[in-house]
Amino acid sequence: MMHTTLPRRQLLLALSAGLLAACATPLRPTLAYLNGTVSYREKLLWPQDKTLLRVRLLALGDGTEAAAVLAEQSLEKITFPAAFSLCYDPQAIQAGKRYAVDVRLFVDGELRMHSARPYPVLDGGTAAPDITLQMISA
């Protein structure tokens, strides 16, 4: 039986091709979405071309640390009720921590309405929060 040896160059090339093939399939992070709606009770119509709605998913601190922003979406030229969809990394969610959605409405760059309190989410409760905004007191 005759043994044929591959030249060193071909062997290295074959090994390199195998390593490159393994690296070519990156691990894709799993993403999750938190969907909801935003509305307000007042009988107001904001100018669509000057209106911006900012929705943020927050990891609430323990009172001594600031809330961390996990996801944010800015919506322009909206009508109400407005739907939002926050894309976040579910691996960033830790059991025992508190998470909430904060919403702010800007008209011509000025804050006009907001969610009076952060709306708790990702605690096994409401899957799609319906958030009602309140006017900012002058």
VMD Tcl script that builds the backbone (N, CA, C; Angstrom):
set m [mol new atoms 414]
animate dup $m
set s [atomselect $m all]
$s set {name element resname resid chain x y z} {
  {N N MET 1 A 0.836 -1.158 0.000}
  {CA C MET 1 A 0.000 0.000 0.000}
  {C C MET 1 A 0.885 1.226 0.000}
  {N N MET 2 A 0.540 2.132 -0.840}
  {CA C MET 2 A 1.376 3.301 -1.014}
  {C C MET 2 A 0.774 4.496 -0.280}
  {N N HIS 3 A 1.572 5.151 0.515}
  {CA C HIS 3 A 1.119 6.345 1.242}
  {C C HIS 3 A 1.523 7.580 0.464}
  {N N THR 4 A 0.537 8.411 0.229}
  {CA C THR 4 A 0.862 9.679 -0.419}
  {C C THR 4 A 0.673 10.768 0.621}
  {N N THR 5 A 1.606 11.596 0.730}
  {CA C THR 5 A 1.513 12.693 1.688}
  {C C THR 5 A 1.164 13.956 0.932}
  {N N LEU 6 A 0.305 14.709 1.588}
  {CA C LEU 6 A -0.059 15.996 1.004}
  {C C LEU 6 A 1.083 16.970 1.228}
  {N N PRO 7 A 1.349 17.741 0.268}
  {CA C PRO 7 A 2.354 18.766 0.486}
  {C C PRO 7 A 1.901 19.690 1.619}
  {N N ARG 8 A 2.828 20.196 2.320}
  {CA C ARG 8 A 2.578 21.036 3.494}
  {C C ARG 8 A 1.655 22.213 3.155}
  {N N ARG 9 A 1.851 22.773 2.018}
  {CA C ARG 9 A 1.059 23.939 1.606}
  {C C ARG 9 A -0.422 23.567 1.449}
  {N N GLN 10 A -0.720 22.445 0.840}
  {CA C GLN 10 A -2.098 22.001 0.669}
  {C C GLN 10 A -2.741 21.679 2.013}
  {N N LEU 11 A -1.982 21.093 2.931}
  {CA C LEU 11 A -2.500 20.769 4.256}
  {C C LEU 11 A -2.867 22.048 5.005}
  {N N LEU 12 A -2.016 23.037 4.978}
  {CA C LEU 12 A -2.304 24.316 5.637}
  {C C LEU 12 A -3.509 25.005 4.992}
  {N N LEU 13 A -3.601 24.911 3.702}
  {CA C LEU 13 A -4.731 25.503 2.990}
  {C C LEU 13 A -6.045 24.833 3.396}
  {N N ALA 14 A -6.028 23.505 3.498}
  {CA C ALA 14 A -7.230 22.772 3.898}
  {C C ALA 14 A -7.628 23.127 5.328}
  {N N LEU 15 A -6.675 23.212 6.235}
  {CA C LEU 15 A -6.965 23.594 7.620}
  {C C LEU 15 A -7.501 25.023 7.702}
  {N N SER 16 A -6.913 25.914 6.960}
  {CA C SER 16 A -7.367 27.304 6.940}
  {C C SER 16 A -8.792 27.418 6.422}
  {N N ALA 17 A -9.107 26.668 5.387}
  {CA C ALA 17 A -10.459 26.700 4.834}
  {C C ALA 17 A -11.469 26.205 5.861}
  {N N GLY 18 A -11.113 25.169 6.611}
  {CA C GLY 18 A -12.002 24.662 7.662}
  {C C GLY 18 A -12.224 25.684 8.761}
  {N N LEU 19 A -11.169 26.355 9.167}
  {CA C LEU 19 A -11.301 27.386 10.206}
  {C C LEU 19 A -12.136 28.565 9.722}
  {N N LEU 20 A -11.926 28.964 8.489}
  {CA C LEU 20 A -12.711 30.069 7.939}
  {C C LEU 20 A -14.189 29.704 7.838}
  {N N ALA 21 A -14.469 28.467 7.480}
  {CA C ALA 21 A -15.866 28.038 7.394}
  {C C ALA 21 A -16.519 28.082 8.772}
  {N N ALA 22 A -15.789 27.706 9.804}
  {CA C ALA 22 A -16.338 27.746 11.162}
  {C C ALA 22 A -16.588 29.180 11.610}
  {N N CYS 23 A -15.733 30.087 11.203}
  {CA C CYS 23 A -15.893 31.496 11.581}
  {C C CYS 23 A -16.956 32.201 10.751}
  {N N ALA 24 A -17.295 31.653 9.616}
  {CA C ALA 24 A -18.235 32.307 8.711}
  {C C ALA 24 A -19.669 32.229 9.202}
  {N N THR 25 A -19.950 31.406 10.193}
  {CA C THR 25 A -21.304 31.303 10.732}
  {C C THR 25 A -21.327 31.965 12.106}
  {N N PRO 26 A -21.504 33.288 12.148}
  {CA C PRO 26 A -21.452 33.988 13.425}
  {C C PRO 26 A -22.660 33.635 14.288}
  {N N LEU 27 A -22.453 33.724 15.573}
  {CA C LEU 27 A -23.556 33.527 16.499}
  {C C LEU 27 A -24.443 34.760 16.429}
  {N N ARG 28 A -25.690 34.551 16.133}
  {CA C ARG 28 A -26.608 35.670 16.021}
  {C C ARG 28 A -27.299 35.897 17.347}
  {N N PRO 29 A -27.248 37.114 17.842}
  {CA C PRO 29 A -27.935 37.369 19.105}
  {C C PRO 29 A -29.446 37.280 18.902}
  {N N THR 30 A -30.112 36.770 19.886}
  {CA C THR 30 A -31.561 36.698 19.855}
  {C C THR 30 A -32.105 38.048 20.283}
  {N N LEU 31 A -33.030 38.581 19.517}
  {CA C LEU 31 A -33.627 39.866 19.846}
  {C C LEU 31 A -35.071 39.647 20.257}
  {N N ALA 32 A -35.554 40.535 21.103}
  {CA C ALA 32 A -36.945 40.492 21.539}
  {C C ALA 32 A -37.560 41.861 21.295}
  {N N TYR 33 A -38.879 41.904 21.246}
  {CA C TYR 33 A -39.587 43.156 20.991}
  {C C TYR 33 A -40.632 43.383 22.065}
  {N N LEU 34 A -40.702 44.622 22.520}
  {CA C LEU 34 A -41.738 45.046 23.454}
  {C C LEU 34 A -42.618 46.026 22.684}
  {N N ASN 35 A -43.855 45.643 22.456}
  {CA C ASN 35 A -44.782 46.457 21.684}
  {C C ASN 35 A -45.815 47.078 22.605}
  {N N GLY 36 A -46.317 48.237 22.213}
  {CA C GLY 36 A -47.354 48.897 22.988}
  {C C GLY 36 A -47.929 50.066 22.233}
  {N N THR 37 A -48.799 50.807 22.904}
  {CA C THR 37 A -49.403 52.001 22.315}
  {C C THR 37 A -49.306 53.165 23.290}
  {N N VAL 38 A -49.354 54.348 22.719}
  {CA C VAL 38 A -49.303 55.586 23.496}
  {C C VAL 38 A -50.483 56.451 23.071}
  {N N SER 39 A -51.166 57.028 24.056}
  {CA C SER 39 A -52.284 57.922 23.765}
  {C C SER 39 A -52.332 59.016 24.829}
  {N N TYR 40 A -53.261 59.935 24.673}
  {CA C TYR 40 A -53.510 60.956 25.693}
  {C C TYR 40 A -54.986 61.294 25.675}
  {N N ARG 41 A -55.468 61.860 26.791}
  {CA C ARG 41 A -56.899 62.111 26.951}
  {C C ARG 41 A -57.342 63.482 26.433}
  {N N GLU 42 A -56.449 64.443 26.425}
  {CA C GLU 42 A -56.794 65.803 26.022}
  {C C GLU 42 A -57.254 65.848 24.567}
  {N N LYS 43 A -58.110 66.796 24.282}
  {CA C LYS 43 A -58.609 66.988 22.906}
  {C C LYS 43 A -57.692 67.971 22.187}
  {N N LEU 44 A -56.464 67.542 21.922}
  {CA C LEU 44 A -55.463 68.375 21.269}
  {C C LEU 44 A -54.994 67.697 19.991}
  {N N LEU 45 A -54.652 68.503 19.039}
  {CA C LEU 45 A -54.001 67.999 17.830}
  {C C LEU 45 A -52.650 68.689 17.727}
  {N N TRP 46 A -51.596 67.901 17.802}
  {CA C TRP 46 A -50.254 68.453 17.678}
  {C C TRP 46 A -49.879 68.480 16.197}
  {N N PRO 47 A -49.105 69.485 15.769}
  {CA C PRO 47 A -48.673 69.524 14.357}
  {C C PRO 47 A -47.757 68.332 14.060}
  {N N GLN 48 A -48.182 67.484 13.147}
  {CA C GLN 48 A -47.448 66.254 12.858}
  {C C GLN 48 A -45.996 66.499 12.451}
  {N N ASP 49 A -45.755 67.540 11.682}
  {CA C ASP 49 A -44.401 67.778 11.184}
  {C C ASP 49 A -43.452 68.303 12.259}
  {N N LYS 50 A -43.971 68.636 13.447}
  {CA C LYS 50 A -43.124 69.160 14.527}
  {C C LYS 50 A -43.195 68.293 15.779}
  {N N THR 51 A -43.754 67.088 15.652}
  {CA C THR 51 A -43.978 66.232 16.813}
  {C C THR 51 A -43.005 65.054 16.817}
  {N N LEU 52 A -42.422 64.781 17.980}
  {CA C LEU 52 A -41.505 63.661 18.165}
  {C C LEU 52 A -41.910 62.918 19.432}
  {N N LEU 53 A -42.058 61.619 19.327}
  {CA C LEU 53 A -42.376 60.773 20.468}
  {C C LEU 53 A -41.157 59.912 20.755}
  {N N ARG 54 A -40.646 59.971 21.991}
  {CA C ARG 54 A -39.482 59.166 22.371}
  {C C ARG 54 A -39.916 58.131 23.399}
  {N N VAL 55 A -39.694 56.865 23.082}
  {CA C VAL 55 A -40.070 55.748 23.947}
  {C C VAL 55 A -38.785 55.025 24.345}
  {N N ARG 56 A -38.619 54.794 25.658}
  {CA C ARG 56 A -37.398 54.132 26.141}
  {C C ARG 56 A -37.735 52.984 27.082}
  {N N LEU 57 A -37.001 51.897 26.944}
  {CA C LEU 57 A -37.061 50.786 27.883}
  {C C LEU 57 A -35.928 50.994 28.875}
  {N N LEU 58 A -36.269 51.070 30.162}
  {CA C LEU 58 A -35.299 51.366 31.200}
  {C C LEU 58 A -35.120 50.198 32.159}
  {N N ALA 59 A -33.886 49.985 32.584}
  {CA C ALA 59 A -33.583 49.095 33.701}
  {C C ALA 59 A -33.496 50.021 34.903}
  {N N LEU 60 A -34.456 49.908 35.799}
  {CA C LEU 60 A -34.522 50.824 36.931}
  {C C LEU 60 A -33.452 50.499 37.960}
  {N N GLY 61 A -32.855 51.542 38.491}
  {CA C GLY 61 A -31.839 51.368 39.520}
  {C C GLY 61 A -32.483 51.110 40.871}
  {N N ASP 62 A -31.671 50.977 41.880}
  {CA C ASP 62 A -32.169 50.707 43.225}
  {C C ASP 62 A -32.431 51.984 44.023}
  {N N GLY 63 A -32.460 53.105 43.348}
  {CA C GLY 63 A -32.672 54.381 44.026}
  {C C GLY 63 A -31.384 55.174 44.159}
  {N N THR 64 A -30.256 54.486 44.238}
  {CA C THR 64 A -28.977 55.181 44.333}
  {C C THR 64 A -28.290 55.290 42.982}
  {N N GLU 65 A -28.721 54.477 42.038}
  {CA C GLU 65 A -28.112 54.522 40.703}
  {C C GLU 65 A -29.159 54.935 39.672}
  {N N ALA 66 A -28.689 55.549 38.620}
  {CA C ALA 66 A -29.591 56.020 37.560}
  {C C ALA 66 A -30.102 54.838 36.746}
  {N N ALA 67 A -31.247 55.038 36.122}
  {CA C ALA 67 A -31.815 54.011 35.253}
  {C C ALA 67 A -30.961 53.893 33.992}
  {N N ALA 68 A -30.783 52.674 33.523}
  {CA C ALA 68 A -30.019 52.426 32.296}
  {C C ALA 68 A -30.996 52.249 31.135}
  {N N VAL 69 A -30.691 52.840 30.002}
  {CA C VAL 69 A -31.527 52.723 28.806}
  {C C VAL 69 A -31.126 51.448 28.057}
  {N N LEU 70 A -32.087 50.531 27.910}
  {CA C LEU 70 A -31.832 49.276 27.201}
  {C C LEU 70 A -32.268 49.336 25.741}
  {N N ALA 71 A -33.266 50.171 25.455}
  {CA C ALA 71 A -33.754 50.324 24.083}
  {C C ALA 71 A -34.439 51.671 23.972}
  {N N GLU 72 A -34.412 52.241 22.769}
  {CA C GLU 72 A -35.039 53.549 22.549}
  {C C GLU 72 A -35.569 53.605 21.124}
  {N N GLN 73 A -36.718 54.245 20.991}
  {CA C GLN 73 A -37.299 54.454 19.669}
  {C C GLN 73 A -37.831 55.875 19.609}
  {N N SER 74 A -37.532 56.576 18.533}
  {CA C SER 74 A -38.063 57.912 18.297}
  {C C SER 74 A -38.983 57.851 17.087}
  {N N LEU 75 A -40.198 58.356 17.270}
  {CA C LEU 75 A -41.191 58.337 16.200}
  {C C LEU 75 A -41.539 59.764 15.822}
  {N N GLU 76 A -41.514 60.062 14.534}
  {CA C GLU 76 A -41.840 61.386 14.030}
  {C C GLU 76 A -43.119 61.328 13.206}
  {N N LYS 77 A -43.772 62.467 13.090}
  {CA C LYS 77 A -44.972 62.603 12.258}
  {C C LYS 77 A -45.989 61.514 12.594}
  {N N ILE 78 A -46.381 61.479 13.838}
  {CA C ILE 78 A -47.251 60.413 14.324}
  {C C ILE 78 A -48.677 60.894 14.522}
  {N N THR 79 A -49.581 59.949 14.558}
  {CA C THR 79 A -50.964 60.198 14.941}
  {C C THR 79 A -51.243 59.334 16.166}
  {N N PHE 80 A -52.217 59.728 16.948}
  {CA C PHE 80 A -52.527 59.007 18.178}
  {C C PHE 80 A -53.837 58.265 18.059}
  {N N PRO 81 A -53.920 57.097 18.665}
  {CA C PRO 81 A -52.886 56.414 19.445}
  {C C PRO 81 A -51.732 55.959 18.548}
  {N N ALA 82 A -50.537 56.045 19.102}
  {CA C ALA 82 A -49.325 55.690 18.361}
  {C C ALA 82 A -48.805 54.341 18.851}
  {N N ALA 83 A -48.422 53.499 17.923}
  {CA C ALA 83 A -47.858 52.191 18.265}
  {C C ALA 83 A -46.332 52.299 18.297}
  {N N PHE 84 A -45.717 51.573 19.225}
  {CA C PHE 84 A -44.258 51.516 19.285}
  {C C PHE 84 A -43.808 50.068 19.381}
  {N N SER 85 A -42.549 49.847 19.023}
  {CA C SER 85 A -41.951 48.520 19.105}
  {C C SER 85 A -40.482 48.696 19.474}
  {N N LEU 86 A -40.148 48.347 20.703}
  {CA C LEU 86 A -38.780 48.477 21.186}
  {C C LEU 86 A -38.051 47.150 21.008}
  {N N CYS 87 A -36.938 47.182 20.302}
  {CA C CYS 87 A -36.109 46.001 20.078}
  {C C CYS 87 A -35.017 45.988 21.154}
  {N N TYR 88 A -34.929 44.887 21.918}
  {CA C TYR 88 A -33.941 44.811 22.985}
  {C C TYR 88 A -33.319 43.425 23.039}
  {N N ASP 89 A -32.221 43.339 23.764}
  {CA C ASP 89 A -31.503 42.082 23.947}
  {C C ASP 89 A -32.060 41.388 25.182}
  {N N PRO 90 A -32.746 40.261 25.039}
  {CA C PRO 90 A -33.326 39.599 26.209}
  {C C PRO 90 A -32.278 39.082 27.194}
  {N N GLN 91 A -31.036 38.934 26.739}
  {CA C GLN 91 A -29.980 38.490 27.654}
  {C C GLN 91 A -29.590 39.589 28.631}
  {N N ALA 92 A -29.995 40.839 28.353}
  {CA C ALA 92 A -29.711 41.949 29.262}
  {C C ALA 92 A -30.717 42.004 30.413}
  {N N ILE 93 A -31.792 41.218 30.319}
  {CA C ILE 93 A -32.828 41.205 31.342}
  {C C ILE 93 A -32.436 40.221 32.436}
  {N N GLN 94 A -32.429 40.699 33.670}
  {CA C GLN 94 A -32.025 39.873 34.803}
  {C C GLN 94 A -33.207 39.664 35.743}
  {N N ALA 95 A -33.355 38.447 36.214}
  {CA C ALA 95 A -34.422 38.135 37.162}
  {C C ALA 95 A -34.238 38.968 38.432}
  {N N GLY 96 A -35.339 39.451 38.962}
  {CA C GLY 96 A -35.277 40.229 40.197}
  {C C GLY 96 A -35.078 41.724 39.992}
  {N N LYS 97 A -34.719 42.132 38.786}
  {CA C LYS 97 A -34.557 43.559 38.495}
  {C C LYS 97 A -35.879 44.122 38.004}
  {N N ARG 98 A -36.010 45.452 38.063}
  {CA C ARG 98 A -37.231 46.110 37.608}
  {C C ARG 98 A -36.968 46.839 36.290}
  {N N TYR 99 A -37.976 46.751 35.390}
  {CA C TYR 99 A -37.883 47.370 34.075}
  {C C TYR 99 A -39.149 48.167 33.819}
  {N N ALA 100 A -39.004 49.261 33.071}
  {CA C ALA 100 A -40.150 50.121 32.821}
  {C C ALA 100 A -39.987 50.831 31.487}
  {N N VAL 101 A -41.123 51.328 30.974}
  {CA C VAL 101 A -41.141 52.123 29.750}
  {C C VAL 101 A -41.411 53.570 30.137}
  {N N ASP 102 A -40.633 54.460 29.568}
  {CA C ASP 102 A -40.780 55.901 29.785}
  {C C ASP 102 A -41.052 56.533 28.421}
  {N N VAL 103 A -42.063 57.432 28.365}
  {CA C VAL 103 A -42.448 58.052 27.097}
  {C C VAL 103 A -42.476 59.561 27.258}
  {N N ARG 104 A -41.976 60.265 26.251}
  {CA C ARG 104 A -41.980 61.735 26.241}
  {C C ARG 104 A -42.386 62.225 24.856}
  {N N LEU 105 A -43.236 63.259 24.856}
  {CA C LEU 105 A -43.717 63.858 23.611}
  {C C LEU 105 A -43.143 65.273 23.507}
  {N N PHE 106 A -42.440 65.519 22.418}
  {CA C PHE 106 A -41.847 66.835 22.159}
  {C C PHE 106 A -42.555 67.460 20.968}
  {N N VAL 107 A -42.870 68.731 21.085}
  {CA C VAL 107 A -43.444 69.487 19.975}
  {C C VAL 107 A -42.514 70.656 19.707}
  {N N ASP 108 A -41.981 70.695 18.504}
  {CA C ASP 108 A -41.022 71.729 18.106}
  {C C ASP 108 A -39.845 71.792 19.088}
  {N N GLY 109 A -39.404 70.611 19.541}
  {CA C GLY 109 A -38.254 70.509 20.437}
  {C C GLY 109 A -38.550 70.730 21.906}
  {N N GLU 110 A -39.775 71.070 22.247}
  {CA C GLU 110 A -40.142 71.360 23.640}
  {C C GLU 110 A -40.959 70.202 24.222}
  {N N LEU 111 A -40.592 69.764 25.424}
  {CA C LEU 111 A -41.308 68.686 26.084}
  {C C LEU 111 A -42.701 69.166 26.464}
  {N N ARG 112 A -43.738 68.479 25.936}
  {CA C ARG 112 A -45.124 68.885 26.182}
  {C C ARG 112 A -45.895 67.880 27.021}
  {N N MET 113 A -45.609 66.585 26.814}
  {CA C MET 113 A -46.320 65.530 27.541}
  {C C MET 113 A -45.319 64.432 27.911}
  {N N HIS 114 A -45.696 63.652 28.931}
  {CA C HIS 114 A -44.842 62.542 29.336}
  {C C HIS 114 A -45.671 61.498 30.072}
  {N N SER 115 A -45.079 60.329 30.230}
  {CA C SER 115 A -45.713 59.325 31.080}
  {C C SER 115 A -45.386 59.767 32.506}
  {N N ALA 116 A -46.404 60.002 33.299}
  {CA C ALA 116 A -46.199 60.560 34.634}
  {C C ALA 116 A -45.341 59.652 35.511}
  {N N ARG 117 A -45.384 58.383 35.219}
  {CA C ARG 117 A -44.577 57.416 35.959}
  {C C ARG 117 A -44.053 56.393 34.956}
  {N N PRO 118 A -42.953 55.747 35.269}
  {CA C PRO 118 A -42.502 54.664 34.389}
  {C C PRO 118 A -43.498 53.504 34.460}
  {N N TYR 119 A -43.860 52.945 33.312}
  {CA C TYR 119 A -44.801 51.821 33.257}
  {C C TYR 119 A -44.023 50.515 33.407}
  {N N PRO 120 A -44.292 49.755 34.473}
  {CA C PRO 120 A -43.564 48.495 34.681}
  {C C PRO 120 A -43.828 47.496 33.549}
  {N N VAL 121 A -42.774 46.847 33.094}
  {CA C VAL 121 A -42.870 45.834 32.034}
  {C C VAL 121 A -41.893 44.701 32.338}
  {N N LEU 122 A -41.994 43.629 31.564}
  {CA C LEU 122 A -41.100 42.473 31.619}
  {C C LEU 122 A -41.087 41.805 32.990}
  {N N ASP 123 A -42.210 41.908 33.687}
  {CA C ASP 123 A -42.310 41.286 35.005}
  {C C ASP 123 A -43.361 40.184 35.023}
  {N N GLY 124 A -43.724 39.717 33.834}
  {CA C GLY 124 A -44.756 38.705 33.732}
  {C C GLY 124 A -46.148 39.307 33.675}
  {N N GLY 125 A -46.229 40.635 33.743}
  {CA C GLY 125 A -47.513 41.329 33.701}
  {C C GLY 125 A -47.900 41.661 32.277}
  {N N THR 126 A -48.193 42.919 32.042}
  {CA C THR 126 A -48.655 43.377 30.741}
  {C C THR 126 A -47.591 43.163 29.673}
  {N N ALA 127 A -47.973 42.460 28.625}
  {CA C ALA 127 A -47.039 42.200 27.524}
  {C C ALA 127 A -46.982 43.374 26.558}
  {N N ALA 128 A -48.084 44.093 26.399}
  {CA C ALA 128 A -48.151 45.223 25.476}
  {C C ALA 128 A -48.787 46.400 26.215}
  {N N PRO 129 A -47.968 47.231 26.841}
  {CA C PRO 129 A -48.531 48.312 27.643}
  {C C PRO 129 A -49.248 49.368 26.804}
  {N N ASP 130 A -50.338 49.880 27.349}
  {CA C ASP 130 A -51.063 51.000 26.759}
  {C C ASP 130 A -50.791 52.189 27.679}
  {N N ILE 131 A -49.955 53.097 27.213}
  {CA C ILE 131 A -49.460 54.191 28.048}
  {C C ILE 131 A -50.218 55.455 27.745}
  {N N THR 132 A -50.714 56.115 28.793}
  {CA C THR 132 A -51.445 57.371 28.650}
  {C C THR 132 A -50.528 58.502 29.109}
  {N N LEU 133 A -50.327 59.474 28.217}
  {CA C LEU 133 A -49.475 60.617 28.517}
  {C C LEU 133 A -50.243 61.682 29.292}
  {N N GLN 134 A -49.488 62.498 30.017}
  {CA C GLN 134 A -50.060 63.626 30.751}
  {C C GLN 134 A -49.350 64.892 30.341}
  {N N MET 135 A -50.079 65.998 30.407}
  {CA C MET 135 A -49.500 67.311 30.072}
  {C C MET 135 A -48.426 67.667 31.095}
  {N N ILE 136 A -47.417 68.385 30.624}
  {CA C ILE 136 A -46.380 68.908 31.514}
  {C C ILE 136 A -46.937 70.181 32.142}
  {N N SER 137 A -46.864 70.285 33.454}
  {CA C SER 137 A -47.343 71.481 34.157}
  {C C SER 137 A -46.389 72.632 33.914}
  {N N ALA 138 A -46.955 73.792 33.683}
  {CA C ALA 138 A -46.120 74.966 33.416}
  {C C ALA 138 A -45.593 75.579 34.684}
}
mol reanalyze $m
mol bondsrecalc $m
mol representation Tube
mol addrep $m
